[in-house]
Each structure stands twice: as structure tokens, then as C-alpha cells.
Amino acid sequence: MTSIFATALGDDFARLHPMMQKRFGVGLDSGYACIGRGTMASVRRGPWWTVPFLQFGRLRNILVPDVGQDVPFRIENYPYRDPFGRETVTFVREYQVGRRPSRFDATMVLAEGGVLDYLGTHQHLAVDLDLRVGDDGSLLLRSEAQRFYAGPLAFRFPMLFSGYADLREWYDDEAECFRVRLEVTNRRFGFLFGYTGSFTCEFVEAHDAPARLKPRRHERRE
């Protein structure tokens, strides 16, 4: 078994920069986790009217309402098997703006040969991801269809009230660090949220994720 990203990307996985292959090689077979620490040079949000939307997302660790410069950042990628037997990788990010940190929780699984991203502490949002490899060995990620799940409720989330995320992550050989750029936009209202930053990674032995990184509720539906 290979990592979920290696499976989803197929032969293209080998086109990633070697350090990117290691970072996205986290999985139960690999036996390690990736812990990144660094700084977001800029954390931005859209106009004032986006604030209530972002604050609402904060309740379940789905969106980050804070803004700032040179914001300390941490990301933890641990593999584990969820209650439904699926290999899962945590993507838990924490941003330290002032005294109160903001946390953005995501867990990723394979679904129909692609990567599915569950967002938040209760996996209420399931987001299909389109993954590509750039000519420079970077990983390009774009979010696509979103579905909302809560108890018996299940519906396709209207994109009028959400955003599309475009992320580029790459390895900077000269600076010996990973770099990342994210923008979340709404087709009608424009820019909602984004950040740019850099970080270094520590790779530690792991065959499970700490309980503090796992969602409080797992969603079976994809």
C-alpha cells in the first residue's frame, strides 16, 4: 500500500520534488508523520462582510478569521485508520495570532481513486480535491464539489455560500524549506481568505494519530 497521495496521483507522484514526495508520502505503510513549523508571512481575508462567514467557520475549526503578518504556523500530518477502516491522514493547521490560536482541521481519505477532504471537528463538509503536479515539482490542489453532512442531513453544499481553494506547495532548495500559497475565492464575491508562508518539517515515527488531532465525529458518507 502506498500513501493516499501517491495512489491518487499515480505515476505523476514521481514528478514531485523528492522532499515533496517525502512530505506527501505520509501513510500507514510509511510509518511516519510529518510535523511542519514555520511562519505565514501574510494571512489575509476579504472585505468586512466576510468576517461573520469566517467566524462561523471557526466554531468547527473550518475557517480562520484572523489576519496578520509573520504569523507562527504549525501543521501536523499523521496517518491513522478511521472507524470505518479507511486510511486517513490529518491536516491540522494552527495559526498563532495574539493569545488565542486559530485551528483549521482537515482529514483526508481516498475515495474513488481521488482524495476526499473532510473539514472541521465533526467532518461536516466533504470536499473533492483535484490534484496536479507542476513542472517545478510542486503540488497544485484545487477544491471542487462540496457536500454537507450532519446526522441524517446530506446535501450538496451550494457554492454561492462557499469558496474554492487553490493551493500551491513546493520545496525551495536554496532556502531548504517548504513554501505554500493558498487563496479561497467565491465566484461571485471574489477573494475570501488566503495566506503565504514557509515552514520546515520534522519526520517522526508514527502508526496512529494523537487523539487531539482526530475529529470528534467521523463521517461514513463520501
Order of alpha helices (4+ residues) and beta strands (2+ residues): alpha-alpha-beta-alpha-beta-beta-beta-beta-beta-beta-beta-beta-beta-beta-beta-beta-beta
